Amino acid sequence: MNTAFATPFSASSLPTPPTGWPISSCDTYEQAQRVVDFLASKSFPVEDITIVGVEPMLVERVSGRLTWGRVLGAAAASGAWLGMFVGLLLSLFTVDAGMLPIAVGLVGGVTASMITATIGYASTRGRRDFASRSELVARRYDVLCQPRNAEAGRDLLYSLA
């Protein structure tokens, strides 16, 4: 019996932990990239290299305070763009409509976006009065190499220091 739920997965499609021996440890991803670039410039088989972010962290960087003015202003701008786009599409398919579909789209987009933003911001009741963005970073980045070339990679990196 072959169903959608019984479809076998290949082992290569599943996530697997990295393998290899550490040949370098770096504080930033940029430094790890430079290590791999250096090895590549020395004709090292970089196919054996893996950069591993160790101890991942989710970092939320606060970019500013939210106020009613900022929330509604951003909502109006976002709604205006979407409304103008929808209005432009409507005007392309409406014969002799002129600018009316664009104006209706603009007003409708701004209104809908501001209502949605008002409901969303009011529902937080001041518990989240800031804007932020999240990113995933690691405490350090290890450069791993398959055992067959790990010693050669370390030797090249020692010559760099």
C-alpha positions in Angstrom: 0.0 0.0 0.0 1.5 3.3 -1.1 0.0 6.5 0.3 1.2 10.0 0.7 2.0 9.3 4.4 4.0 6.1 3.6 6.4 7.8 1.1 9.9 7.0 2.2 12.3 9.8 2.8 15.9 9.7 1.7 18.4 10.1 4.4 20.0 13.1 2.6 16.7 15.1 2.9 16.7 14.9 6.7 18.7 17.4 8.8 21.9 15.8 10.0 24.5 17.1 12.5 27.8 18.4 11.0 30.8 16.1 10.9 34.5 16.8 10.8 37.3 17.9 13.0 37.6 21.5 14.1 40.4 23.3 12.4 39.5 26.9 13.5 37.2 28.7 15.9 36.1 32.2 15.3 34.2 34.9 17.2 32.3 36.1 14.1 30.8 34.6 11.0 32.8 37.0 8.9 36.1 35.6 10.4 35.0 32.1 9.6 34.3 33.1 6.1 37.8 34.6 5.8 39.3 31.3 7.0 37.5 29.4 4.3 38.4 32.1 1.7 42.0 31.8 2.7 41.9 28.0 2.4 40.2 28.3 -1.0 43.0 30.7 -2.2 45.5 28.0 -1.3 43.7 25.4 -3.5 42.4 23.5 -0.4 39.4 21.2 -1.1 36.8 23.5 0.5 34.1 20.9 -0.2 35.3 19.2 3.0 34.6 22.4 5.1 31.6 23.2 7.2 31.0 26.4 9.2 29.0 25.6 12.3 27.4 28.3 14.6 27.8 27.0 18.1 25.5 28.0 20.9 22.8 29.8 18.8 21.0 32.7 20.3 17.9 34.6 19.3 18.8 38.3 19.7 16.1 41.0 19.6 17.4 44.4 18.8 15.2 47.2 19.9 15.0 49.9 17.2 12.8 52.5 18.9 9.7 53.4 20.9 6.2 52.9 19.5 3.7 55.7 19.8 0.2 56.0 18.3 1.7 58.4 15.8 4.4 56.0 14.6 2.0 53.1 14.5 -0.7 54.9 12.5 1.8 56.6 10.2 3.5 53.3 9.3 0.0 51.8 8.8 -1.1 54.6 6.5 2.1 54.4 4.4 1.8 50.6 4.1 -1.9 50.8 3.3 -1.3 53.5 0.7 1.1 51.4 -1.2 -1.1 48.3 -1.2 -4.2 50.3 -2.0 -2.5 52.1 -4.9 -1.4 48.7 -6.3 -4.8 47.2 -6.1 -6.3 50.4 -7.6 -3.8 50.3 -10.4 -4.7 46.7 -11.2 -8.4 47.6 -11.1 -7.9 50.6 -13.5 -6.1 48.3 -16.0 -9.2 46.1 -16.3 -11.9 48.8 -16.1 -12.7 50.6 -19.3 -13.0 54.4 -19.1 -12.7 54.5 -15.3 -10.0 57.1 -15.2 -8.4 57.6 -11.8 -11.3 56.5 -9.7 -10.1 52.9 -9.1 -6.7 54.2 -8.0 -8.3 56.8 -5.6 -10.7 54.2 -4.2 -7.9 51.7 -3.7 -5.7 54.3 -2.0 -8.4 55.4 0.4 -9.5 51.8 1.1 -6.0 50.6 1.7 -5.2 53.4 4.1 -8.4 53.0 6.0 -8.2 49.2 6.3 -4.5 49.3 7.3 -5.1 51.9 9.9 -8.1 50.0 11.4 -6.0 46.9 11.6 -3.1 48.6 13.2 -5.3 50.4 15.7 -6.8 47.1 16.8 -3.5 45.4 17.0 -1.7 48.2 18.9 -4.6 48.8 21.3 -4.8 45.1 22.1 -1.2 45.2 23.5 -2.3 47.7 26.2 1.1 49.2 26.5 2.9 45.8 27.1 5.0 46.2 24.0 5.7 49.8 23.2 8.8 49.3 21.2 9.8 48.2 17.7 12.4 45.6 17.2 13.9 43.0 14.9 15.1 39.5 15.7 18.1 37.7 14.4 19.7 34.4 15.0 23.4 34.5 15.9 25.9 32.2 17.4 28.3 32.6 20.3 31.2 31.3 18.1 31.7 29.8 14.7 33.7 26.6 14.3 35.3 25.6 11.0 35.1 21.9 10.6 37.0 19.8 8.1 36.6 16.1 7.1 39.3 14.0 8.7 41.1 13.2 5.4 42.1 16.9 5.0 41.9 18.3 8.5 45.6 18.2 9.3 46.5 19.9 6.0 43.9 22.6 6.7 45.3 23.2 10.2 48.9 23.4 8.8 47.7 26.0 6.2 46.0 28.0 8.9 49.1 27.9 11.2 51.1 29.5 8.4 48.5 32.3 8.4 49.2 33.3 12.0 
